[in-house]
Amino acid sequence: MTYLVTGATGSVGRHVVGHLVRMGQRVRALTRDPARARLPEGVEVVQGDLSRAETLVPVLQGVAGVHLIDVGGPDYTPLPNGEEIVELIAAAGVRRVTLLSGWSQGTLEPAVTASDLAWTYVQPTEFMANALAWAESVRTRGVIEEPFGATKTAMVHEADIGAVIATALTEDGHAGHSYGLTGPELLDMPAKVAILSEAIGREIAFVELTVDQMRERYRAQGVPEEMIEFQIEVFGNVPEDAYQVTPIVEQVTGRPPRTFAQWAAEHAGVFSPGRGA
């Protein structure tokens, strides 16, 4: 069987591809720029773009399952053409689909869940990979500046997200399920900073930003207003027990989710002076 992975060069997509390859599955990886894909040997890399649904027609041939992401560009804009994508997938005879949620619901999720496809919806909490945004400030100034320091979240490793998706694509029993994925522990910002400090062997300072400072910084970075407000909603002024650890990763994959300490050890070099992200 061949499995089509969209968003194959992203932080999660690469892990979906890797898990499928290790399972012995044939993988077709969709990317806008195949020349820069750098995916494992044996993966069929094809050019395409979810925001241009017509590019999916040739790459869906002979596919048993598709992994989808609900974003259409580098700015994480939700896709406007979800119904068209689902119609093409169904017309190609594909039956099994996984969908990784974006920061804001677009048209793809309702189209997938309303269809006759055997779908699995995967909704992770905060990605551990989001910590890469701190790399430059840690390397150059030894500091992490973020708002909402007391908010505890259960960050999830992108490899665990990829493992859940690969399992749901290739095994029975996951159709119609929505999986909220978390890591194994609740951590506030000082705890995350302490773990990262230990991993790199260097003290990192934490400076808590106000909401206004956060808005100013994100706007300067070109972050859409909708995403800024989404961040404030999900991380600011939340109840003490707003985020809880879920057992889904272990239930689906058969292994415990990776810790942030494991992630930090794997990526320590990125946060060291003289290294690029």
NUTORGU-813668 format. One record per residue (C-alpha): z, x, y. Coordinates in steps of 0.05 Angstrom, whole numbers, padded with zeros to 5 digits, always signed. Last residue first. Layout:
# NUTORGU-813668
ZXY...
This chain:
# NUTORGU-813668
+00282+00372+00540+00275+00444+00562+00322+00501+00544+00348+00556+00589+00418+00527+00593+00438+00487+00532+00431+00411+00529+00368+00410+00487+00399+00460+00439+00455+00411+00421+00406+00360+00393+00426+00359+00319+00500+00372+00335+00500+00315+00386+00469+00267+00334+00521+00285+00283+00577+00277+00334+00547+00210+00353+00559+00187+00281+00506+00171+00229+00507+00102+00197+00536+00097+00127+00487+00096+00068+00459+00039+00025+00400+00027+00072+00407-00048+00086+00482-00057+00078+00497+00011+00108+00457-00003+00171+00482-00075+00176+00557-00062+00176+00566-00081+00250+00611-00046+00300+00632-00091+00358+00613-00094+00431+00643-00146+00478+00714-00132+00455+00741-00107+00522+00701-00159+00560+00640-00136+00599+00640-00120+00673+00582-00073+00668+00544-00048+00607+00499-00105+00586+00490-00139+00653+00487-00076+00695+00434-00047+00648+00394-00112+00652+00398-00111+00728+00367-00041+00728+00315-00062+00678+00293-00121+00721+00290-00077+00782+00240-00031+00748+00262+00042+00742+00222+00086+00790+00269+00145+00788+00290+00134+00860+00305+00062+00840+00349+00087+00783+00389+00132+00830+00400+00079+00884+00419+00026+00833+00469+00072+00800+00500+00091+00867+00508+00018+00883+00540+00004+00815+00589+00060+00828+00580+00125+00791+00632+00157+00745+00630+00233+00744+00640+00266+00676+00646+00341+00671+00618+00379+00612+00656+00437+00581+00614+00482+00537+00610+00492+00462+00546+00451+00456+00573+00403+00403+00643+00402+00432+00617+00382+00501+00575+00327+00469+00635+00298+00435+00676+00302+00500+00620+00268+00540+00615+00211+00490+00691+00202+00492+00692+00202+00568+00635+00150+00567+00669+00100+00521+00659+00102+00446+00660+00048+00392+00646+00075+00323+00599+00070+00262+00532+00062+00297+00503-00005+00313+00445-00049+00290+00437-00124+00302+00391-00146+00246+00354-00212+00251+00334-00237+00183+00275-00282+00167+00248-00237+00112+00296-00182+00090+00302-00195+00016+00243-00156-00011+00232-00082+00002+00178-00042+00038+00180-00065+00110+00255-00079+00111+00269-00010+00083+00225+00024+00134+00258-00015+00191+00328+00001+00167+00312+00074+00159+00280+00078+00229+00341+00048+00261+00384+00098+00223+00341+00155+00247+00348+00129+00319+00423+00138+00314+00463+00078+00338+00512+00077+00397+00572+00031+00386+00591+00017+00459+00656+00022+00497+00655+00007+00571+00707+00049+00607+00657+00095+00643+00616+00038+00672+00571+00082+00715+00540+00149+00696+00539+00220+00721+00541+00275+00668+00557+00346+00691+00546+00418+00671+00501+00430+00731+00435+00457+00705+00438+00444+00630+00482+00383+00633+00442+00352+00690+00377+00365+00653+00402+00338+00586+00433+00273+00610+00372+00230+00597+00375+00257+00525+00436+00212+00517+00388+00153+00509+00372+00182+00440+00439+00154+00416+00406+00086+00425+00451+00031+00455+00452-00031+00410+00396-00041+00361+00357-00106+00352+00313-00108+00290+00276-00173+00275+00249-00180+00204+00187-00221+00193+00153-00251+00131+00096-00281+00171+00089-00356+00178+00096-00352+00253+00150-00377+00301+00190-00312+00294+00129-00269+00309+00106-00309+00370+00176-00314+00398+00185-00238+00391+00116-00220+00418+00118-00256+00485+00168-00213+00521+00243-00208+00513+00274-00154+00556+00303-00087+00535+00255-00082+00476+00265-00109+00406+00239-00074+00345+00196-00121+00303+00184-00116+00229+00125-00151+00196+00106-00170+00125+00046-00215+00107-00016-00179+00131-00079-00218+00113-00121-00192+00171-00120-00262+00202-00044-00261+00203-00043-00195+00241-00097-00218+00289-00060-00283+00304+00005-00245+00314-00027-00199+00365-00058-00257+00403+00008-00294+00406+00044-00233+00433-00004-00220+00490+00042-00208+00551+00078-00147+00522+00144-00129+00554+00140-00071+00603+00174-00009+00575+00151+00036+00633+00111+00079+00585+00070+00018+00564+00065-00046+00525+00133-00063+00497+00153-00109+00440+00149-00058+00384+00116-00075+00318+00120-00048+00247+00064-00075+00204+00060-00090+00130+00008-00092+00075-00050-00061+00113-00120-00060+00083-00155-00070+00150-00105-00074+00207-00133-00011+00241-00201-00043+00254-00175-00105+00290-00117-00072+00327-00160-00046+00385-00176-00119+00403-00103-00129+00420-00105-00086+00483-00031-00086+00502-00016-00063+00431-00057+00000+00443-00099+00037+00392-00119+00105+00365-00107+00121+00293-00065+00174+00257-00068+00172+00182-00005+00206+00158-00017+00259+00105+00017+00315+00142+00075+00291+00184+00063+00269+00257+00046+00312+00317+00017+00254+00357-00015+00292+00414-00087+00289+00391-00077+00216+00369-00067+00193+00441-00056+00118+00448-00018+00116+00383-00019+00076+00318+00005+00110+00255-00024+00091+00187+00024+00107+00132+00015+00109+00057+00082+00103+00022+00117+00157-00018+00187+00137+00005+00190+00203+00043+00128+00182+00081+00159+00115+00098+00222+00148+00123+00182+00196+00167+00139+00142+00197+00199+00099+00214+00233+00161+00242+00174+00176+00287+00174+00103+00310+00246+00107+00333+00239+00162+00386+00167+00142+00400+00105+00173+00369+00092+00115+00321+00097+00060+00373+00059+00019+00323+00069+00034+00249+00017+00007+00201+00037+00008+00127-00013+00021+00072+00000+00000+00000
